């Protein structure tokens, strides 16, 4: 099964005050404010996906996405759950401040795994249920933001921001030259993220299909619930729906260890999903 998904959570905040700023400064300001809406130290989420290929084949499955922010370090787990067609794949990521993440992947279908180097990212991860955009944290890698302007998209007023990795080898690893972000001004929600290759060709995009409001520490927040990924190179469409999340799962420390990727099994799946299904601190 070949699937390419991107879980991209973006937001924006209008620039305050009356100071004169360049479009580049304003773009950077909007993006950097994205993670300032509310702080989460650890969370686990369970997604359901449905993928339709260009030939009309339909694939369904589930995926766990887990992150922990501690001591300015970021740990991530991307886990394709076993189903009738596969035995599962596990990717673990650890990112130190101002460094690129170290990646460890294990494919339980082939009983193979190990470290993933930057030059191998597209080859090893491009056809799995995650993509580099969900692994690399924007705050920890230098980006160039530009071309901020207002536009109308699907009847909404949006900010349009173009962003690219400053380092060429990072762009080569992702397989795209830049991304174009359309962020709704009224509620700071992304409506679409478009990815372009070096020739300017649109290769895939992620569209917001639905969002939901929830209470977080006494304040009403909004977040994306359902995403659609369209891959124009393969002609496939994938819809991801978050079916459960917990922002305080209190998971064992060992599951974040890079060398744990090959030890992840269905017992670990049950442990994590049992934490997700608790009503306490779940959203």
N, C-alpha and C positions, 0 to 999 in steps of 0.2 A: 504494500500500500504506500503510495507516494502522496504526501500531504505537506503543504507549506502554510503555516499559520503564523500570524503575527499578533501578539497581544500588546497593544500600544495604548497606554493610558496617558492622555495629554489634557491639559487645561490651560486657561489663560486668565490674566487679570489686567484690566485697563490701566494704562500708565497714569499715575497720579501727578498732580502739580502742574506747573506752567513752564517748566524748564524746556529749553529747546534741545531735542535729541535727534540723532541721525536715525534713519530707518534700521540700520544694523543694531544700534543700541536698543531701540524699542523692541525689535524682534527678540533679542537676547533677554531683555527684561521680561517679556511676556512668558517665554519658555521657562526661565529660571524661577518664576513665581509659581509654576505649575505644582510643585511638590510642597508649597507652603500652605495649602488649603487645610490640611489636617495631617497629623503625624501618626504613622502606624509602625510599630516596631517589628511585628511578625504577623504574617497572614498566610492562610492556605485557602485555595479555591478549587472547586471541582467544576469543570466545563464539559458540556456535551457538544460534539461537533457532527455535522453532516456535510459530506463532500460529494459534489456531483462533477464527474469528469466530462470532457468534451465528447466522449462516446456515450454518455448517458448512464454510466455506471455510478452506483451510489454506495458510499462507505460511511459507516457510523462508528463512533467510538467515544471514549471519555478521556480527559486529560486533567492531571493535577498540576497546579502551579503554586509554588510555595516560595515565599521570600522572608528573609530576616535582615533587619538593619540593626547592627550592634557595633559600638565603638568605631563608627564611621566605616564599617565594613559591610559588604552586601553578600549574602549567601542566597543562591537561588536553586530550586529544584524544578525540573520540567519532566513530568512522568506520563508517558503514554500508557494507559492501563491495558492489560491483556483483554482480548475479546476473542471472538470466533476466528478471526483472521490473523492475529498476531499474539506474541508472547510478551510484548511490552518493550519499551525503550526508556532508559533513564539518563538524563543529563543533569549534572551538578555543576554549579558555577560559584566561584569565590572571587570577590573583587576587593582588593585593598585600595586605600585612598590614593588617587592619582596614578593608578596602575590599571592595565588591562586585566580582565578576569582570567583566571585559570579555569579550564574546562575539563571535565572528565565525563565520558559517555560510555554507556554499556548497552549493547543491543542484545536482548535476551533471545531474539529469534535466531541469531547466528552464533550466540555465545562468544561474542567478541567485544572488546572495548579497550579503553585507555585514554590518555590525555589527548585533547584536541588542540592542535596548534592553529594560529591565526590563518596560515595559508591553507589549512584543511577545512576551514569552517563551512564553506559553500559545499564542498564535496561530501562532508560527513553529516551536515545538519540541514542542508537545503531541501531535502525531501522528507524531513520529519515534521512532527507536529509543533514545532516552534521555529523561530528564525532568529538571526543575530540581533534584530532590533529589540527583542524581548529580553536579551541577555545583558547587553551593554547599557550601563546607566549613563545618561547624558551628562550628569553632573561630574562624572569621573573621567570623561573623555572630551577633548577639545572639539567644539563644534563652531562652525561659521553660520550665523543666521543673517538673513538679508531679505530684501524685497518685500517689506511689510506694506500692505495696502489693504484697502477695504474693497469688498466685492459682495455680490448677491449670489447665494448658492441655495438652491431648493427653496427659495422664498425667504431666506434668512440673511441678515447682515453678518458678514464674517470678516475676521482678520485673516489675511493670506501671508504665510511665512514660508520661506524657502530655507532649508537647512542642509548642510553637508558636513561630513567629518573633515577636519582640517588636514588630517594625514591621509595621503593617497593610499597607503596599504590597507587602511581601514575601509576605505571605499571599495577597493578591489575585493576585500574579504566579504563585504555585504553583497556585492554584485550590482549595486546601484550607485549612481553619481550623486544624486540629491533627492530629497523628499519635499513635497509641497503639502503644507498643513493648512486646513481650512477650519478655523475655530470660531464657533458661534459667539457673538458678542454678548447676547442677552444673558446667558447662563454659563459661559466659559466652557462649553462642551465642544470637543472635536466632532466635526461632521464627516470629514474624510481626510485620509492621509494617502497621498499618491507618491509612488516611487518611480524614478526615471533613470534610465541607463545613460551612458556617456554620450550617446547620440541624441538624447532628448526624447527617446521613446518611452511611453508609459508601459511599465512591465507588470506592476500589480498595485492594487489599492486596497485600503481597509476602510469600510464605511460603517458609521454608527447607525444601527438599526433601531435600537431602543435604549433608553436609560431609565433609571429609577431614583427616587428620593428616599433618604433614610435619615435617621437621627444618629448623630455622632457627638457624644459629649455635650448633649443639650442643644446642638445646632443642626439645622437641616442641611444635608449635603446631597449632591447628585453625582452619580457615577454611571458608567456604561454597563449595560447588562448583556446586550447582544451585538455582535460584530459580524460583518460579512467581508470575506477576503476574496477578491477576484484576481486570479493569476492569468494575465493576458498572454503569457508565453505558452502555457499549457492548455488554456481554455477552461480551466476548472474554477468552480465556485465553492467556497466553504463557509458555512454559517456556524459560529460559535455562540453558545448560550451558557452563561454562568448559572449553575443550578444550586450551588451552595457555597458559602464562604464563612470563615471564622477568623477574626482579627486578633485572637489571643489563643491559638491552638495549643501552646505549651508543648511543643513536640520535642522528642529526645534530641540531645545535642548531636548524637552520632549520625543522624540522617543528613546533616549538612557537610560531613566530611567527604572530601573528594574521593577518597579510596572506598567509600561506601556504595558507589554507583553499581558495582557488580554484585553487591550483597542485597540490593533492594529486591524485594520479592512480594508475593501476594499478602504475606503476613504484614509487611510494612504498609501496603495499600489499605488493609483493613484497619490498621492502627490510625492512619491519617484520616480516612473517611469517617471513622467513629468519632474523632475529634470534631470533624466538620458538622456532624449531625447533631451535636449537642446544641440545645437552645441557648445556653448561657454564652453571651458575647458573640452570638452568630448574627449575621446580617444577610 
